[in-house]
Amino acid sequence: MKVDEKILVVEREALFAGKPFQGFIPVQNFDFYEQCIVQHQQFLWRSAMEDDPRYKQIIPYLVFCHDDQFFMMRRRSDASEVRLKDKCSLGIGGHIRQEDITDKSLELWAEREFNEEVEYTGSLRVEPLGLINDDSNMVGQVHIGFVYLLEGDSSQIAIKSEHKEGRLISLDEMASLYDAMETWSQLVYNFLLTRKNVQAAHSISRSSREADNV
């Protein structure tokens, strides 16, 4: 039986400020949301929040990358979150408890979550990617994801939980696992793939211009 705990939540209306969205939206700076969370934060029992869409549970969703490969996890059949059993996930992280918060920085909260979930001793460069809100299913209705890209200088990363397993994988290899991904990971994958294609197109265009100038 899972032990209940109080987790960080914010009322849906306060968080969206009258401008709800669905899916993934790129966000390069989370300052507005940090201020909103500090102003409206509540710590309520997780068991009650799982079925109450009036509140959004704040989830840092951390995507680790090294040398164009991404850390993909799979939740095993004995995972504690029954709604996500056997699903593949790009996101490292989880709920925030009151004792996790010693400052007002989402980025620092996210890094603490990362260190709780995985074994990793290299350096990290942290980049905000965007927000996920998916009200199409019950899990998504009660969560909001703050997505960060963590670029590491080492490939030595391993999951701590006995309920998950993980490995580094390229975006091309990831395509075959798309249907097995949890919804949030599908949204992040779509964004990362689009960004990769745009960057590749810009690179080709720049190379062509340079060749014309030779």
SULGI-V855467 format. One record per backbone hydrogen bond with DSSP energy under -1.0 kcal/mol. NH is the residue of the N-H (numbers start at 0). CO is the residue of the C=O. E is the energy in kcal/mol with one decimal. If there is no record, write none. Layout:
nh = (NH;NH)
co = (CO;CO)
e = (E;E)
//
This chain:
nh = (6;7;8;9;11;14;15;16;18;22;24;26;33;34;35;36;37;38;39;40;41;43;45;48;49;51;54;55;56;57;58;60;61;62;64;65;68;69;70;71;72;73;74;75;78;81;83;84;86;87;88;91;99;100;108;109;110;111;112;113;114;115;116;117;118;124;126;128;129;130;131;132;140;142;143;144;145;146;147;148;149;150;151;152;156;157;159;163;164;166;168;173;175;176;177;179;180;181;185;186;187;188;189;190;191;192;193;194;195;196;197;198;199;200;201;202;203;204;205;206;207;208;209;210;211;212)
co = (43;95;41;55;53;10;11;12;15;132;130;128;29;30;31;32;33;34;35;36;8;6;4;44;45;48;51;9;141;7;143;145;91;147;149;68;65;168;63;166;88;164;86;162;75;79;80;81;83;179;72;61;96;97;104;105;106;107;108;109;110;111;112;113;157;150;148;146;146;24;144;22;136;139;56;131;58;129;60;126;62;124;64;122;154;118;116;160;73;71;69;169;172;173;174;176;177;87;181;182;183;184;185;186;187;188;189;190;191;192;193;194;195;196;197;198;199;200;201;202;203;204;205;206;207;208)
e = (-2.7;-2.8;-2.7;-1.9;-2.8;-2.1;-2.2;-1.2;-2.5;-3.7;-2.2;-1.5;-2.5;-2.3;-2.1;-2.7;-2.4;-2.1;-2.3;-1.6;-2.1;-1.7;-3.0;-1.8;-1.8;-1.6;-1.8;-2.7;-2.5;-1.6;-2.3;-2.8;-2.8;-3.2;-2.8;-2.8;-1.2;-3.4;-2.1;-3.0;-3.3;-2.8;-2.9;-3.2;-1.8;-1.1;-1.9;-1.0;-1.8;-2.5;-3.3;-2.4;-1.5;-1.3;-1.9;-2.8;-2.2;-1.9;-2.0;-2.3;-2.2;-1.6;-1.7;-2.2;-3.3;-2.0;-2.4;-3.1;-1.4;-2.4;-2.2;-2.5;-2.0;-1.3;-2.3;-2.2;-2.6;-2.8;-2.0;-3.3;-3.2;-2.7;-2.9;-1.3;-1.6;-1.6;-2.9;-1.2;-1.6;-2.0;-2.1;-1.9;-1.0;-1.8;-1.3;-1.3;-1.4;-2.6;-1.9;-2.0;-2.2;-2.9;-2.4;-1.7;-2.9;-2.7;-2.1;-2.7;-2.4;-2.3;-2.4;-2.6;-2.3;-2.2;-2.4;-2.1;-2.3;-2.4;-2.5;-2.4;-2.2;-2.1;-2.4;-2.2;-1.9;-1.2)
//
